[in-house]
Amino acid sequence: MAFEAAAIEVPLNYSPPPDLLAAVPPRTEDLFHELLGAIAGAGKMETREALARVNAVQDRQDVTLEVAALLVLAELGGDARRHAPRVLDHLRRPADLPGA
């Protein structure tokens, strides 16, 4: 069911409630960039090199980019456990949902 966005009037001082904003799932790009940053920090390398390592693992293991990044992070001694729940949540989310 479509609606005309121009017909909606939003008060100038409107602020969405915090629980509404908390319900928005994180974007996959944000998760991947967070993992890349953690890899770069753990391996003391440039982001470009971290990305190359993730791509190599993805090709070798035939896994998603996020799983490959998690594997590289663990290999470098980074805190993969901290990121694992978000990666698992991402894998469980249907691909047609926002943030998937």
N, C-alpha and C positions, 0 to 999 in steps of 0.2 A: 504494500500500500504506500503510495507516494504522497508527499504533501508539498505545498508551496512554501519554501523557506522564507520568502519575502513576507509571508503572512504572519510569521512569528515575531512577536515583540518581546525583546529581552530587556529588562530594566538595566539602566546604566550601572547601578551598584550591585548587580547580581554576581554572586560568587558560588560556584558549585560546592556542595557539602563534601567534606574530606572522604567520606565513605564511598561517594560516587567516583572520585578520582582514584581511590585505592582499588576499585573494581576493574579498572582498565588494565589488561595484561601488558607486561613489558614487551616492547618490540624485539623481534629476533635480532635485528641489527644491533640493538643496544647490548644484548647478551653476547653476541659474537665480538663486538668491539671491546667489551669488558674482559672477555677471555683473552683476546689478543693483547690487551694492556697487561694483564696478569702474566702472560707468557713472556712478553718483552721484559717485564720487571724481574721475573724469576730467572730468566736466562741471560739477563743483562745484554739484550740485543735490541736492535732497531725493529720497529713494527714490521717493516718489509721482510726482514729475515724470519720473524715469527710467523708471518703469513706463508712464507715459502715452506717452512717446516710443517705447518698445519696442512697445506695443500698436498705435500708429499705423503703424510700419514693418511689423509683422506683417500688418495689414489691407491695406496698400498692396502689399506684395511677395508675399503669400500663402505665407509660410514659417513654420516652427515658431517657438515663442517663444524658444528658445535661439539659433536662427540670427538672428532679429530683434535679440536682445540683443547678439549679436556684431557685427552690422552697425552698431548704434548706438554701441557701444564704439569701433569703428574710426573712425566718423564724428567722434567727439569727440576722436580722437587718443590713445585709450587703448591698452593693450597687448593687442590682439585676438589676436595670434599666440600669446600665452601660453595663452589659453583655447581656441583653435581645435581642438587635438587632442581635448580632452574633448568638445567639441560634436560633432565628427565621430564619435567613438566612440559617443556617445549616438544619433546618427542611424543608425548601423550596427546597433545593438542591437535585436533583435526586441521589440516592444511588450509581449509577455507575460512577459518576464523581470523579476525583481526589479530595482529601480533604473532601470527603463526608463520 
